[in-house]
Amino acid sequence: MKDLTDEEYDALDEYYTKNPPDVDPRKNKFLTEDAPNLVVVDDFSIRWLMVKAIETEKSTAEIINEMIQKEIAASN
Protein backbone atom coordinates (compact mmCIF):
# COMPACT_ATOMS: atom_id res chain seq x y z
CA MET A 1 0.00 0.00 0.00
CA LYS A 2 1.44 3.37 -0.95
CA ASP A 3 1.92 6.18 1.54
CA LEU A 4 -0.95 8.65 1.58
CA THR A 5 -0.40 12.35 1.06
CA ASP A 6 -1.57 14.88 3.65
CA GLU A 7 -4.46 15.73 1.35
CA GLU A 8 -5.48 12.06 1.13
CA TYR A 9 -5.34 11.71 4.94
CA ASP A 10 -7.46 14.83 5.29
CA ALA A 11 -9.95 13.58 2.72
CA LEU A 12 -10.31 10.23 4.54
CA ASP A 13 -10.72 12.02 7.87
CA GLU A 14 -13.36 14.36 6.47
CA TYR A 15 -15.23 11.54 4.71
CA TYR A 16 -15.45 9.33 7.80
CA THR A 17 -16.27 12.26 10.06
CA LYS A 18 -19.26 13.07 7.85
CA ASN A 19 -20.11 9.41 7.09
CA PRO A 20 -19.44 7.31 10.17
CA PRO A 21 -19.55 3.58 9.53
CA ASP A 22 -22.69 1.70 10.44
CA VAL A 23 -21.47 -0.99 12.80
CA ASP A 24 -23.81 -3.68 14.06
CA PRO A 25 -22.03 -5.51 16.90
CA ARG A 26 -24.52 -8.37 16.62
CA LYS A 27 -23.06 -9.19 13.20
CA ASN A 28 -19.41 -9.07 14.24
CA LYS A 29 -17.86 -11.78 16.37
CA PHE A 30 -14.51 -10.59 17.59
CA LEU A 31 -13.27 -13.80 19.16
CA THR A 32 -14.96 -17.12 18.69
CA GLU A 33 -14.17 -20.64 19.79
CA ASP A 34 -13.81 -21.65 16.14
CA ALA A 35 -11.34 -18.89 15.33
CA PRO A 36 -9.77 -17.56 18.55
CA ASN A 37 -7.27 -15.35 16.68
CA LEU A 38 -9.76 -13.91 14.21
CA VAL A 39 -10.80 -10.31 14.71
CA VAL A 40 -13.52 -8.89 12.47
CA VAL A 41 -13.65 -5.12 12.12
CA ASP A 42 -15.47 -2.69 9.86
CA ASP A 43 -13.90 -0.98 6.84
CA PHE A 44 -13.31 2.25 8.74
CA SER A 45 -11.28 0.46 11.42
CA ILE A 46 -9.25 -1.38 8.80
CA ARG A 47 -8.39 1.87 7.03
CA TRP A 48 -7.56 3.59 10.33
CA LEU A 49 -5.28 0.72 11.34
CA MET A 50 -3.57 0.78 7.96
CA VAL A 51 -2.97 4.54 8.19
CA LYS A 52 -1.55 4.13 11.70
CA ALA A 53 0.63 1.23 10.55
CA ILE A 54 2.06 3.35 7.75
CA GLU A 55 2.58 6.38 10.02
CA THR A 56 4.30 4.42 12.79
CA GLU A 57 5.94 1.69 10.70
CA LYS A 58 4.38 -0.90 13.01
CA SER A 59 2.18 -3.87 12.27
CA THR A 60 -1.55 -3.66 12.82
CA ALA A 61 -1.16 -6.30 15.56
CA GLU A 62 1.35 -4.06 17.37
CA ILE A 63 -1.04 -1.11 17.16
CA ILE A 64 -3.95 -3.17 18.52
CA ASN A 65 -1.77 -4.54 21.33
CA GLU A 66 -0.69 -1.01 22.31
CA MET A 67 -4.31 0.17 22.33
CA ILE A 68 -5.30 -2.70 24.61
CA GLN A 69 -2.36 -2.08 26.93
CA LYS A 70 -3.28 1.61 27.20
CA GLU A 71 -6.91 0.72 27.95
CA ILE A 72 -5.85 -1.70 30.68
CA ALA A 73 -3.44 0.84 32.17
CA ALA A 74 -6.12 3.54 32.15
CA SER A 75 -8.58 1.29 33.98
CA ASN A 76 -6.21 0.63 36.88
C-alpha positions, 0 to 999 in steps of 0.5 A: 500500500502506498503512503498517503499524502496529507491531502489524502489523509485529510480527505479520509478524515473528512469523509469518515467524520461526515459518514461514520460507519454503520457498525452492528455488533450483533453481526461481528464476532470478535473472538470465537471458539472456532477462530480464537485469533480472528478479529472482524472489524469494519472498513473504517477500522481497517483503514484507520489501522492501515494509516496508523501502521504506515505512520508508525511503521508498526504492524496492525497487531502491534497497534492493537496490542498497544491500544489494549495495553493503554486501555488496561493501564487507564482502567487501573 
